[in-house]
Amino acid sequence: MLELMTLLDRRIRFSGSGCQNSGKARRAIADKLPYYTGGGTAELTHLTAKGREIIAASDMPNLLARLGPVLGGTAPVPSAAGVGLQDGDFDAINVPGVYTIAGSWTNGPIASSSTTALLAVTRRVYDNLYYQALYWGTSAYRRMTTRIRQGPA
């Protein structure tokens, strides 16, 4: 971050942008990231821990792993997706994304502790309707439901 602040400081001073005395883009502040809002103006935005992880990603697979349940990356188990989900109950998977399902789960077709599958979850805004599609082996299970448990089980 210090390197970024030094770079911004140099650009502001040498660009003659009029920001050089504002201090906003020149002063390093914890959990803040400077950005330009227009000719000669800069602001600071809050930077979360997740934002720092995303910025630190070294390549696309690393970035997708840090983003959590998005299409295009390796599907995490729900509890490792970083979006507050827990494993074990299909009704508790209420964040759209693609997840790896393993072990025993309630409210779905899997009862064996040795099952591994993929679960794709989408959500419609109207009526809080959730679509879940579970793919394991050569079988598929699909359901639409509004019976999604909110929060941890």
C-alpha positions, 0 to 999 in steps of 0.5 A: 500500500505504501508503494501505491501511495508513493506512486499516487503522490508522485503522479499528483505532484507531477500532473499539476492536477490541483490535488497536490494540496488536498492530502486525501490521495497523498496520506496513507490511511488504514483500510482506505484506498484512493481513487480518482473521481475526475480531473484534479479530484481524488477520494478514499473508499473503504477497503475490506479484508475481502477487497485486500484478498482480491487485490493480492490475487496473483492470477485468475485462478487465485482470484476466482478462489478468493471470490468464493462461489462464482462460475469459472473457478473450483467449486468450494464446499459451502462452509469454505465459500466465504459467504456465511454458509454451513454444510449439511442442509440443502435448505441452508444453501441460500447464496447463489453460486456453485458448491461442492457437496460431500458427506451427509446432507438433509432435505435432499436426495443424498444420504450416503456419507461417501457422496460427492456432487456439485450444487448450482444455486440460482435465485429469482428476486420475485417471491424469493424463489430459489433453484437448486440443481444437484449433479452427481455421477450421471444423475441430476436432481432439481428443485425450486423452493422458497423453503430456504433457511436464513442464517446458520442452522 
